[in-house]
């Protein structure tokens, strides 16, 4: 029998949030949740910040300048977050749903591939480097942490972002990796539109019905799992 917690997922649009307090909120949510806690997906954006993963090498941080650098607890190397970048944070109990980490990563990546396809843009993931790419340029980056069988951190989708700060690092640890965003690909959208367009694709790949979205306590809830 599928529990209520497995059937319901809360979707929260948090607007622009400072990185560190929101990261700490994800940690608290993960550490305090129980087997009956419903999963959540948070959408947000951050003021400019570089983040270094657990095993990141500082040699990939070339010239951060006046942008803060934060050492965090996700996987991966260094990346940049800033205005115009949509952050998708899936706070999911993977153990309860019998979902592997690879399944979650694929769901995140494929949701961006599907979104791009709506605009006739061919995007793809890569087996050797998590994320989504268009003609060799990186459109979205993925970095997760799993603790107590639950996920936090997530994916950064470049919507309409200043790409200059990426030149101050080796993005995700790759020298001379070119970055792109939806605007440069000819997709004229903003975060208010990109989030709702991406969400049904992501929910579908997680096994939820995108037709069952209802308002619930300051967010949205997808109420049935296929």
N, C-alpha and C positions, 0 to 999 in steps of 0.2 A: 504493500500500500504506500502511495506517495504522500508524504506529509505536506501540510499547508506550507511550511517553510520552503519546501522544494518546488511548490507550485507558484509562489509569489516572489517577485523580484522588484525592489524599489529602485526607481530611476530618479536621480537628483541632479538638477542643474544648479550648480553652486556659484555661477558667475566667476569673476576674477578673485583669486585667493592667493595670498602669500604662500610660497612653497612650503617652508618649514612647518608652520602651524597645521597645514592640511596633511602633510606627511605624518605628523604626530597624531592627527585625528584618525588616519588610516590604521596606524599601529594600535591605538586604543580600541578602535572598533574590532580589529582582528583579535586582540588579546582578550577582550571581554565577551565576545560572542559565544553562544552556546549552541547545542544541536538544534534548538528551535528558533534561532535567529535567522530572519529572512536575509537572503543575499541582497546586495545593493550594487548599482553602477553609478559612479559619480562622473559628471561632466563638469569641466572647469577650464580655466586658463590661468597662467601665472605671469607676474611681472618678470623681467629678465633675470635668469639664473642659470648657472652651469651646475649640473649634478654629476657626481662621480660615483660609479657603482662600487660594490664591495671590494672587488679585486682590480679596480681601475688603476692604470698606471698614469702618474702625473706627467709623464713625458708627452701624453696626448693633449695636455692642457698647454697650449702654445703661448697665448697672450691674452689672458682674461680681462685685463684692464680694469674698468670700474664695475664689471658685472660680478656679483657675488658667486662664490664657489661653495657648494655644499656636498660633503661626503655622506652618502646615504646607504641604505641596506638592500637595494635591488641588485640584480645581476647586471652585467654589461659594463661598458666603459664610460666615457664622458659624453654628455649630450647637452643641448641648450633648450631651455624653455622660455617662451616669451609671449607677449600679446599677439593674437592672431593664430595661435596654435591651440588646437582642441585637444585637451587631455581627457582620456577615457580610463577611468580607474574601476576595474571589476573587482568587487569585494565578495568573492564567491567561496562557498564551502565545497571544495573540489572532492573531498573525501566522501561527503554525503551524497553528492551527485555522481560518484564513480567516474569523474572526469579527470583525464590526465592533463598534465601541463601542456603537452604538445597540442592537445585538442583545443585548449584555451588560446594558445598562441595562434593556431590556425584560424580560429574563429575571429580573433582580432584582425589578423592580416586579411582574411577573406572579406570581412566587412568593408574594408577600404577598397579592395579590388572590385567588389560589387558596386560600391558608390561611384568609383571612377567610371565603371562600365555604363552607368546611367548617362554619362556625358560622352560616350564613345571613346573613352581613354583606356588604353590597354595598360593595366598595372599588374604586377606579379610579385610574389614573395620569392625569397632565395633560400635554398637549403643551407648555405654556408654562413648566412648573416640575417638574423631575424629582422623583419620590417617589410615594407612595401616599396617597390621601385617602379619608376617609369623611364624607359630608355636609359637605364643605368643610373638615374638620379633618385635619391631617396626621398620619398614622400611621407613615410610614417615610420616611427621607431618604436620598438617593443622592448620593455624591460620589466620583469616581474619579480616578486618575492613570494615564496610559499612558506607559511608558518602555521603550525598546528593543522596542517591540511587545508589551509585557506589562503587565498591569493590576495595580494594588494600590489600597489603600483600598477602599471598598465601600458598604455599606448599613447604616443604623441602624434597627432595628425597635423601637418602643416597646411593651414587653410589660406591665410593671407598674412605672412609673417616676414619681418625683416631678417633676411638670410645672412646679413653681414657677420653676426656673432659666430656663425658656424665656421667662418674662416679663421677664428681665433683658437680652434681646437681641431683635432683629428676626430671627426664625428664617429662615435661608436668605436673608436680605435682604428679607423681606416684613414690612412693618409690620402689627401686629395679626393675624398669622397664628395661628390657634388650633391647638393640638396636642392629640393624644389618644393613648391606648394601648389595648391589647387588653382590659385589665381594665375600663376605663371603657366599652368597647363591650359589656361583658357576657361576655367570654371569660375564664374563670378558668383561667389557665395560668401557668407560670413558664418561665424560660429553659431549664431542663433538659428541658422538654417542647416548647417552641416551636421550638427548633433542629431536633430530629429530625422534627418535623411539617413544617417549612418545607423541609428538605433535599430530599426526593423531588421536590417541585414545581420547585425550582431546577435540580436535575440534569436533570429532564425537559426543561426549557426550554433547557438547554445541549446537549441531544442525547444524554444518557446514559440508560441504562436504570435506573430506580430499583429494579429487582428484583435488581441485581447488586452489592449492598453487602456487602463482606467486611472483616473486621478486618485491619489492616496496620500494624505498627510504631507503636503508640501512637495510631493514629487509625483512620479507616475509609477504604476505597478503593472507588470505583465502577469496576468492571473492564471494562465494555464501553460503547462508544458506538454509538447506533443508526445 
